[in-house]
Amino acid sequence: MAAQTTQSIEKVRALAGLIRRRFPRAEVRFVDTVCRPTKQRQNAAIELAQQADVVVVIGGAHSNNTHELVKTCSRFCERVHHVQAANDLREEWFEGVLTVGITAGTSTPDHSIDEVEEWLEQLFLRRSTQPPVHAMAEMQRREAA
């Protein structure tokens, strides 16, 4: 079994287990070809969501990778919002928040991430409060470099 997918590695392994149970006499081998940036981003998203009061996931509405990040973050943080751009953000999402986590799908343009980050900084400046601690999965920027 080979899987080139943006699904989480846990989901792919579960599928391999289902195939093994369905065909107990067959030899089922799983060759892990899950996209490395996807795995790295999923792992970073878990760490991020465990530390944040709110997580903002930036990415396209039809991006499976982004949807998987939303699902992953939602397992570890109750307040997760998927946005495509800064104009999708809502001030009320950040009431009483100390830590905002930001992550993005692998194909999300840097300018979209920058706009969301800028929007959040401006929000907290307008409120005359200390800006939240930003924890950001920046793997996309490092991979592009």
Contacts in CASP RR format, 6 or more apart in sequence:
PFRMAT RR
TARGET T0000
AUTHOR 0000-0000-0000
METHOD contacts of the structure
MODEL  1
MAAQTTQSIEKVRALAGLIRRRFPRAEVRFVDTVCRPTKQRQNAAIELAQ
QADVVVVIGGAHSNNTHELVKTCSRFCERVHHVQAANDLREEWFEGVLTV
GITAGTSTPDHSIDEVEEWLEQLFLRRSTQPPVHAMAEMQRREAA
1 15 0 8 1.000
1 16 0 8 1.000
1 19 0 8 1.000
1 28 0 8 1.000
1 29 0 8 1.000
1 30 0 8 1.000
1 31 0 8 1.000
2 31 0 8 1.000
2 33 0 8 1.000
3 12 0 8 1.000
3 15 0 8 1.000
3 30 0 8 1.000
3 31 0 8 1.000
3 32 0 8 1.000
3 33 0 8 1.000
3 34 0 8 1.000
4 33 0 8 1.000
4 34 0 8 1.000
4 35 0 8 1.000
5 12 0 8 1.000
5 34 0 8 1.000
5 35 0 8 1.000
5 38 0 8 1.000
6 35 0 8 1.000
6 38 0 8 1.000
6 64 0 8 1.000
6 65 0 8 1.000
6 68 0 8 1.000
6 106 0 8 1.000
7 34 0 8 1.000
7 64 0 8 1.000
7 68 0 8 1.000
8 42 0 8 1.000
8 68 0 8 1.000
8 71 0 8 1.000
8 72 0 8 1.000
9 32 0 8 1.000
9 34 0 8 1.000
9 39 0 8 1.000
9 42 0 8 1.000
12 30 0 8 1.000
12 32 0 8 1.000
12 34 0 8 1.000
13 30 0 8 1.000
16 28 0 8 1.000
16 30 0 8 1.000
17 28 0 8 1.000
19 26 0 8 1.000
19 28 0 8 1.000
20 26 0 8 1.000
20 28 0 8 1.000
35 106 0 8 1.000
37 106 0 8 1.000
37 139 0 8 1.000
37 140 0 8 1.000
37 143 0 8 1.000
38 65 0 8 1.000
38 68 0 8 1.000
38 106 0 8 1.000
40 139 0 8 1.000
41 65 0 8 1.000
41 69 0 8 1.000
41 103 0 8 1.000
41 105 0 8 1.000
41 106 0 8 1.000
41 137 0 8 1.000
41 139 0 8 1.000
41 140 0 8 1.000
42 68 0 8 1.000
42 69 0 8 1.000
42 72 0 8 1.000
44 103 0 8 1.000
44 137 0 8 1.000
44 139 0 8 1.000
45 55 0 8 1.000
45 57 0 8 1.000
45 69 0 8 1.000
45 72 0 8 1.000
45 73 0 8 1.000
45 103 0 8 1.000
45 137 0 8 1.000
46 72 0 8 1.000
46 73 0 8 1.000
46 75 0 8 1.000
46 76 0 8 1.000
47 135 0 8 1.000
48 55 0 8 1.000
48 73 0 8 1.000
48 101 0 8 1.000
48 102 0 8 1.000
48 103 0 8 1.000
48 135 0 8 1.000
48 136 0 8 1.000
48 137 0 8 1.000
49 55 0 8 1.000
49 72 0 8 1.000
49 73 0 8 1.000
49 74 0 8 1.000
49 75 0 8 1.000
49 76 0 8 1.000
49 77 0 8 1.000
49 80 0 8 1.000
49 101 0 8 1.000
50 76 0 8 1.000
50 77 0 8 1.000
51 99 0 8 1.000
51 101 0 8 1.000
51 135 0 8 1.000
52 77 0 8 1.000
52 99 0 8 1.000
52 100 0 8 1.000
52 101 0 8 1.000
52 135 0 8 1.000
53 77 0 8 1.000
53 79 0 8 1.000
53 96 0 8 1.000
53 97 0 8 1.000
53 98 0 8 1.000
53 99 0 8 1.000
53 100 0 8 1.000
53 132 0 8 1.000
54 77 0 8 1.000
54 79 0 8 1.000
54 80 0 8 1.000
54 81 0 8 1.000
54 93 0 8 1.000
54 94 0 8 1.000
54 97 0 8 1.000
54 99 0 8 1.000
54 100 0 8 1.000
54 101 0 8 1.000
55 73 0 8 1.000
55 77 0 8 1.000
55 79 0 8 1.000
55 80 0 8 1.000
55 81 0 8 1.000
55 100 0 8 1.000
55 101 0 8 1.000
55 102 0 8 1.000
55 103 0 8 1.000
56 80 0 8 1.000
56 81 0 8 1.000
56 83 0 8 1.000
56 89 0 8 1.000
56 100 0 8 1.000
56 101 0 8 1.000
56 102 0 8 1.000
56 103 0 8 1.000
56 116 0 8 1.000
56 120 0 8 1.000
57 66 0 8 1.000
57 69 0 8 1.000
57 70 0 8 1.000
57 73 0 8 1.000
57 80 0 8 1.000
57 81 0 8 1.000
57 82 0 8 1.000
57 83 0 8 1.000
57 103 0 8 1.000
57 104 0 8 1.000
57 105 0 8 1.000
58 66 0 8 1.000
58 83 0 8 1.000
58 84 0 8 1.000
58 85 0 8 1.000
58 102 0 8 1.000
58 103 0 8 1.000
58 104 0 8 1.000
58 105 0 8 1.000
58 108 0 8 1.000
58 112 0 8 1.000
58 113 0 8 1.000
58 116 0 8 1.000
59 66 0 8 1.000
59 82 0 8 1.000
59 83 0 8 1.000
59 84 0 8 1.000
59 104 0 8 1.000
59 105 0 8 1.000
59 107 0 8 1.000
59 108 0 8 1.000
59 112 0 8 1.000
60 66 0 8 1.000
60 84 0 8 1.000
60 105 0 8 1.000
60 107 0 8 1.000
60 108 0 8 1.000
61 84 0 8 1.000
63 105 0 8 1.000
63 107 0 8 1.000
63 108 0 8 1.000
65 105 0 8 1.000
65 106 0 8 1.000
65 107 0 8 1.000
66 82 0 8 1.000
66 104 0 8 1.000
66 105 0 8 1.000
66 108 0 8 1.000
67 82 0 8 1.000
69 103 0 8 1.000
69 104 0 8 1.000
69 105 0 8 1.000
70 80 0 8 1.000
70 82 0 8 1.000
73 80 0 8 1.000
73 103 0 8 1.000
74 80 0 8 1.000
79 93 0 8 1.000
81 89 0 8 1.000
81 90 0 8 1.000
81 93 0 8 1.000
83 89 0 8 1.000
83 116 0 8 1.000
84 112 0 8 1.000
85 112 0 8 1.000
85 115 0 8 1.000
85 116 0 8 1.000
86 112 0 8 1.000
86 115 0 8 1.000
86 116 0 8 1.000
86 118 0 8 1.000
86 119 0 8 1.000
89 116 0 8 1.000
89 119 0 8 1.000
89 120 0 8 1.000
89 123 0 8 1.000
91 123 0 8 1.000
94 100 0 8 1.000
94 120 0 8 1.000
94 123 0 8 1.000
94 124 0 8 1.000
94 132 0 8 1.000
97 132 0 8 1.000
98 132 0 8 1.000
98 133 0 8 1.000
99 132 0 8 1.000
99 133 0 8 1.000
99 135 0 8 1.000
100 120 0 8 1.000
100 132 0 8 1.000
100 133 0 8 1.000
100 134 0 8 1.000
100 135 0 8 1.000
101 134 0 8 1.000
101 135 0 8 1.000
101 136 0 8 1.000
102 113 0 8 1.000
102 116 0 8 1.000
102 117 0 8 1.000
102 120 0 8 1.000
102 134 0 8 1.000
102 135 0 8 1.000
102 136 0 8 1.000
102 137 0 8 1.000
103 136 0 8 1.000
103 137 0 8 1.000
104 112 0 8 1.000
104 113 0 8 1.000
104 137 0 8 1.000
104 140 0 8 1.000
105 140 0 8 1.000
106 140 0 8 1.000
108 140 0 8 1.000
110 140 0 8 1.000
110 141 0 8 1.000
110 144 0 8 1.000
113 136 0 8 1.000
113 140 0 8 1.000
117 134 0 8 1.000
117 136 0 8 1.000
120 131 0 8 1.000
120 132 0 8 1.000
120 134 0 8 1.000
121 131 0 8 1.000
124 130 0 8 1.000
124 131 0 8 1.000
124 132 0 8 1.000
125 131 0 8 1.000
END
